[in-house]
Amino acid sequence: MRWRQALTLGVPAPRVSWVSPGTGVPRSHNLQNPSPRDVPCSEHCSPDVPITLLCSGTSQLMSRRIYGPIWKSTFGHYENINIGSPEVLEQLLRQEGKYPMRSDMALWKEHRDTRRLEGERWYRLRQVLNKRLLKPSEAALYAGAIGEVVSDLMVRLRDERSRSPSGVLVCDVANLLYRFALEGRGSLPSPLPCPVHPVPAGNSIFATVLPRWTRKVLPFWGRYLDSWDTIFAFGKTLIDRKMEELEGQVERGKEVSGYLSYLLASGRLSLEEVYGSVAELLLAGVDTVRTSNTLSWALYHLSRDLGIQEALYQELTAVVPPDRVPGAEDIPKMPLLRAVIKETLRIYPVVPTNARVFWEKDIVIGDYLFPKNTLFVLAHYAMSHDETHFPEPERFLPQRWLRGYGSPHHPFSSIPFGYGVRACVGRRIAELEMHLALARIIQAFEVRPDPRGVEVTSVSRIVLVADKPINLEFVARPAAP
């Protein structure tokens, strides 16, 4: 099927404009006789290019610079229309139907189809989840449980630093925060009952790109399925344990609360759907929904800019008395705290690339007409690093998010939690976790960089992660609670 075709709209077919990759000169083609070259075509997805480059922010920035805000590329057997402009992205996402799809990637779809979590049934599931999790007032109901987990994090942080020869160094901060993110998402007991085995990124990519016949001769597909089985089995074990606790509380006449009890009491989800939704939230909450990665990067940059860190500390002490710890009610009064998290998510969007398939209808973007089932790739990294909207995009400047500082950016230039019905269902919980944890850490410690002067950069392994462990010094502040 051709990428684009004239649509019978009852009006003469419009003309389209595109930017020639070689000269930047606008050209026009009539849609009555479209050519595959109407959309600039990237050759960076040829088989000899490393897979890590295909998913990287560097590749996005390079393609955006060469081809402009929209370009075509291939990845395995997928043909993509890439979106690298917030203005174009807004046009696209505002046309989403009732049941938007990220993509038709078979390795995800086969799992989701077995649980019937796409289309109308998926929409019903998200209605239940969104009602409980996306409202700030509802998320605040979990502040007590999250606060307890943050307190546990502080105990572990002090314990880790005390074990170092210097008494202040914590190695691989991300690993410590990874466990915090998992416990915070499920309000789970500590220690965790069994180890977590994340889905290996290499298996995911190879299982996507390689043809189906290779599944019988190469190990990647089997390993990928085993990883998913581990995730869901782990989630089911935790849910069963929590359900036993809830049953015991009910028998003793105690009031029960929390996310799992809400799902079970809603009556709108089967037990199978509860297992699937909670297990996926555990996975997304740790790796994809940003908490551990974002906090690691925020602390890394604050350690390297003591001026911003001191300003954050002064804001904190002006809002929170020295004899108590920060709570959810304090967060709205601390704009710099929220700006630090926003800026970290801008520089390091945990998911640098997302996708949409508009299977319900044809799509019009500017002068382009795309038939339904076109796969759009959303280059979030390129948009959040566009100097048109963010001057000095590689610099850590939280003040750019403060009112009255500089010119406003486009609202779609940095959307780390997504948009619309497909937005991250755990956004409010993740934000609450990050704000409370960062506030507690800065209240208790001055964070300093690795004394060995190690530079850390990001690398894309489906999600954006550090290329080496982030090691930081945590120097206790006087009279910290």
N, C-alpha and C positions, 0 to 999 in steps of 0.2 A: 504494500500500500504506500502510495506517495505520502510524504510528510504533510503536505498541505494540499488542499484541493478547493476549488471554488464551491461555495456553499449556496444553495438555492434559498435565498432570503427574500425573494420577491422584489429585489432591487438590483440594479446593475452591480456586478462585482467590483469592489473598490480596488485601488492600486496599493501596493505595499512598498515601503521604503526599507532599505537596509544599508548598512555601512560596509563598504568594501574593505576586507581585512588588509589589503595591501596599501591602499591610498587614503582610506577614510572618506572617500567621496561618496555621497548618497547616490544610490541607483534605484530604479523602479522596475517592477515586473508586474504584468497583469495576471491576476489570479485565475483567469480563464484558462491559462496555459502555464501553470506553475512549474518552477524548476527546483530541484533539490538545493540549488545554491541560493535560493531566495533568503534563507537563513544562513549567516556565516557559519562555516563548518570548521570545527577544531580537529586537528590531526593528532592531538596529544593523547588520544586514547588508543593508539595503535598497540599491537601486542608486545612490542619490544620496550614499552615504557613500564617501569616498576609499578606494582599495584599501589604501594604506599604513596607514590606521587599522584596517582589518579584521584585519591581521596583527600589530598593535602590542600591546605590553604594556599600554598605557593602556586599550585596548579590553577586554582580558582583565580587568584590575582593576575596571573600571567594571561589566562584566557580572557578575562574581563578587560585587560589592558589592550589586547590585540584585537578582539572581536566586538567589543562594545557590550551593551547591557543584556543581549540575548544571543545565544549561539547554540549550534547543534553539535553533538558528539556521540560517540558509541562506547559502550562498556559491555564486553562480552556480546551477547545477542540483543542487548538493550540499545535502543536509539533514543537519545534524550534531547529535550529542549532545555537548555540551561538558562536560568534567570539570575542575573547579577546586578540588578538595579532595584532599589526599594520602591521606586515609582512603578516599575513594571510588576514587581511582586504584589503590590497593593491591588493593581488591576486584576491580577490572577486570583488572589485569595478571596477577594470580595465577590467572586463568581462561584464560590464553592456551593455544591448542592447539599442536601440534607445528610447524605452518607458519603463524605469524602474519603478517598483512599490514598494512602501514602504511595504505594507502588504495587506491582503485581509480582514481587519477588517470590519465587516458588518456595524457597526454603522457609520463609516466614508463613506464607499462605497455607502450606500443608499443615503446619501446626495449628494455625488459627481456624482453618476449616474444620478440623476435627473437633474443635470446641465451639464451632459456629459463632465466631465472634466478629464477623464482618457484616456489612449491610445493615438491614433493619434490626437484627438482634443485637449487633454491636451498638447501634444507636440507643436502644433501650437500656443496655448496660451502662453506657456513658451517661445517660440521663440520671441514673441512680447515683453513680459515682460523683458526677459534677455537682449535684445538689449538696452533697456532703463536704466536698473537698475544695471547690473553687471559690466559695464565698469566704472573704477574710474573717467574718464573724464566726463561721463554722470552723475554720482552721484554728481560730483562737481557743476553741474548746480543747485542743490538744496541747496547749501551752504547758499545762502542768506535767503531762507525761514527757514532753520534749525537754522541759526544764530538768527533770530527773535524769534523763539520759545525758544532757549537757554536764550536769554535776558529776556523773560517772566519767565522762570524758576528761574533766579537769583532774580527777583523781588519777586517771591513767597517764595523763600528760605529766603530772608531777612525778609519778612513779618512773616514767621513761627517762626524764631528765636526770633524776637522782642516780640512775644506773650508769650514766656516762662519766668518764674520767673527770670532765670539767664540772659536772653537776648541773649543767644548763643545756647541753646539746641533746636534741631529739633527732634521730636519724629516720629518714623515710616518713615524714609527717603524713603523706597521703595514705599510707597503710593504716596508721592510727585513725585517721578521719574516715577511712573506708568502713571500718567496723562501727564507728559512731553513726555513720549514715544508715547502715543496715539496721542497727538497733533503734534508731530514731524513727525509721519508716514503719517498723512493726511494733515499737514499744516492747521490745523483746527482753527477756532476762539476760543477764551477763554471767558467765561467758556463753557464747553461742553453742548450741548443742552439737553442731557438726560443722565441718569446714565448708566454705563456699567455693564452688568451682565455676568461675566466670566462663562465658562462651569464648573460646579462643578466636581472635579476630581473623587469623589466617584461614581457619576452617570456614568461617562465614563467607569471606570473599571468594575463596576458591570454589566453594559449593555454589556460589551464585554464578560465577563466570564459566566454569567448566560445563561441557555438555552433559546431558543426563546419563549417557551410556558410560561415563567414567565412574559413576557411583559404584559399579560392581568391581572395578579394578583399582580404584584409588581410595584412600582412607578418609578423605575430608568429609564426605557426606555422613558417613557413619559416626565420625567423631562429633560432628555438629549435632546430630540427633541425640547422641549420648549426653552432650552438654545440656541440651534442652530438658532431657529427661531428669538430669540431676537437679536442675533448677526447680522444676515443678515438684519433684519428690521432696526436696528440701522445704519448699513452701508448704506442701501438704503436711509435713511433719510438724512445722511450727503452728499451722492453723489448728490441727488436731489437738495439740497441747494447749493452745489458747482456749479452744472450745471446752476442754475439760475444766479449765480454770473458771470459765464463765458459768458452766453448769454448777460447779461447786459454790460459787457466789450466790446464784439464784436459790439453791437449796438452803443456804444459810440466811436467806432473806435480805441479802445485800443488793444494793442498786448496782447495775452493770452499765458501763459506758465504753466508748471507744469505737473505732472504725469497723472492726469485725462484727461486734454486736449490732451495729447499725445495719450492716449488710444482711445479716441473718434475720433481723427483725423486720426489715422492709417488706419481706414476702414477695418481692419482685424478681428475685434471683434464686436459681436452684443452687444446691450445694456444689454442684460441678462448676457452675459459673463463679461462685465465691472462691473456690480453689484457684481457678484460672486467673481471676482478676487480682487477687491478693498476691499470688506468685509473680505475676508480671509487674505489679507495683513494687515488689521487693527488688526485682531485677532493675527496673527503670529507675527506682529511687536511688540505687547505689551507683550504677554506671552511667545512666543516661540522664537522669534528672539532676546532675550537677553538684550535689551537696559536697561530696568529698573532694572532687577535683577543684571546684570553685574556691572552697576554703583554703586549699593548699596553695593555689595561685595567689589568692588575696594576701595570705600571710607572707608569701615569698616577696611580693612587691612592697608590702608595708615594711618588711625588714630592710629593704634597700632604699626606702625613702622615709627617713625618720621624721621629716617635717610633716608629712601627711599622717604618719602614725601618731605623732604628738597632738596634731589637731583633732584626730579621732578620739584620743584619750581625753582631751580637754572637753570635747562635746559630751563624752560619756559621763565625766565627773560632774558636769553642770546639770545633768538630767537625773542621774542615779546617785543617791546618797552613799557615802563610803561604807555604811554598815549593812547594805543589802546588795543582792545581785540583780542584774537587769532582768526585766520581765517583758512580756508581750505588750503591755500597756506603755512601755517606754519607747518602743521602736518608732512610732510616728513622730516622736519629738527629736529624732536623731537623723537628720537628712544626710549627713556625711556618711554615716554607717550604711545607709541604703545605697548611697552613691558608690561606695567602695565595691559593693556586691555587683551593682549594675555595670561598673566599668570593668570588673574582672570578667563578667559574662560577655561583655562586648569583645574584649581582646581574645578570650578563650571560650568561644561558644562550644560547649561540650559536644554538641552534634553540629559539626561544621557544614554538613550538607543534609538536606531533607528532600522529600519528593512528594509529588501529587499526581494522581491519575484522575482526570475528569471523565469518568465513564458514563455519566448521566446525560451529558450534553456537549455540544461544540463550544469552543471558547474563542472569544475575540479579545486580543491584546493589542491595543493601538491599531495599526493597520494590518495586523496579521490575523488570519483565520485558521484555527487549528481544529481538526476533527476530534470527536470524543475518543477516549482511550489514548490520547497523547500523553506521554510520560514527561512531566516537567521536573527538572532537578533544581532545587532552590539553593543557591550558593551563598549561604548565610555568612560564611567567613569573609568572602570578598566584599559583601555589603557592609559588614561591621568594621571593615578595615579600609573603607573608601574615604580618602582624604577630603572629598567633596562635602561629606557630611560630618566627618570627624577629623579635623586638622591634627597633624602629627599622630596618625592612627596607631603607631606602635608604642607610643608613650602611655604610661599609666597615669591618667589624669582624672581622678574621681570628680573633681570640681566641675568638669564639663556637664555633669548631670544636675548641678545645683541651679536653682532658679536665679536668673539674672546673669549667668556666666555664658558669654559668647552667644552665638546664634543657635536657635533650636535645630535639632536634627530631624530627619524624616522619621515618622513613627514606625515605619517598617524597616528601618535601616539596622535595627538590632532587636530581634524578637527571639531571645534564647529559649523561651517556653512555647514557641509556636503561636498559632492564631486560630480563632474560630473553634468549631466543634472538636477539631483534632488537637487543640492546645493541650499542653501537659496537664494531666488531671491532678498531679501532685504539686502543682506550682506553689500554692499557698503554704503547704506544709514545708516544702523545700526552703522557701524564703524565710519562714519562721525559724527553721533549724539553723540556717546560715547566719541570720541576724543575731539570734540568741548566742550561738556558739562563738562568733567573732567578738561580740560585745564582752562576753565572759573572759575570753582569752586576753583581750587588750586591757580589760580592767585589772587582771591579775599579773600580766607579764609585759615587759618590753621585748619585742621580737627583734632579733638581730640575725643577719645573714650567716651562712656557713663560713666559719673562720678560714676555711681553705680557699674561699673565693670562687667556688664552683658556679659556673653559669648554667642555667637550666633553660631549655627552650621546649616548645611544644612539638609534638609529632602526632599525626593522625593515624590511629588504629581503629577505624570506624568512628570511635569517639576520640576527642582531642585530649591527649595526656602528656605528662612530662617525659622528656627523653631520658631522664635519669632521676634517681631519688632526690627529693627536696629535703635537705637537712637544715635545721634552723636552731638558733639558741633562744631559750626562753628565760629571761632574767626577771626574777620576781620583783614586783613593785612593792614599796613599803606599805604596810597596813592594808594589803589586799584582803577582801572577805573570803 
